[in-house]
Amino acid sequence: MKRLFTFAVALLLVGVVFLGLGSDVWAEHGGGADKSGQTEVSWNVDNCWINLAVHGSVDLGTITAPDQVLESTSGNEVFVRTNCTRGYVLAVKATDALTPAGFAGNILADFAWKVAQVSGNVAEYQNTYTGFPGFGKEMKVGVAEKPGAAHFQMAYRYTSDDEDIPGDYSITLLYTATSQ
């Protein structure tokens, strides 16, 4: 009797194991079982952003005669990139100037700038030489009306006159990109 009980328990265990394995085999091998689940991944952009990269110093050269024009039109890139939905305004202003002692002229009257070339997301830009009306006065370089990136190739020009005395001259420019 004890043997019969042991045999029955063993047979029961084999049956449970077989049925358990059988159901796994059925699901994996052609039984047509399929399960799927869906999830949502979300995020928030808190504010718009603007990246601005401005070229380094520019050397226009040396004046050797009156009414000489010194000009630099390449290698002076200003890069703007934004996610702001209404774009940006790129502006520039002269913030400071260094002139030799004894210089009595108006350095801003002889200095001009323009956008020589532009590529990318730009609706309008300043493509003719223009001067600064004074220090700290912003001038519009370009405007974008939607998100994106743009490369502005800046050109700078200085025209010498009789007031230019020997020495070193420089003008400090500040570029600002502001969301619209």
CORTA-V983952 format. One line per field, one symbol per residue. ss: DSSP state (~ for helix, > for strand, _ for the rest). phi: phi as a letter, one per 30 degrees, with the letter a starting at -180 (. if undefined). burial: # if it has 9 or more other C-alpha atoms within 8 Angstrom, else .. Layout:
ss->???
phi->???
burial->???
//
This chain:
ss->_~~~~~~~~~~~~~~~~~~~~~~~~~~~_____________________>>>>>______________>>>>____>>>>>>_____>>>>>>>>>>>________~~~~>>>>>>>>>>___>>____>________>>>>>>___>>>>>>>>>>>>__________>>>>>>>>>>_
phi->.ddddddddddddddddddddddddeddcididabbbbbbcbabcdbdbbcbbceddbcdjbdbadhdccbbbbicdccbbbcddciaccbbbdcabcbdejdcdcdddccbbacdabbjdbdaadcbebccdldicdbddabccadkbbcccdbbbbcdbdddcekcbabccbcbcbdc
burial->.........................##....................#.#.#.#.....#.......#.####..#########.##########.#.##..#....#.#######.#..##..##....##..#.#..#####################..........#.#.#.#.#.
//
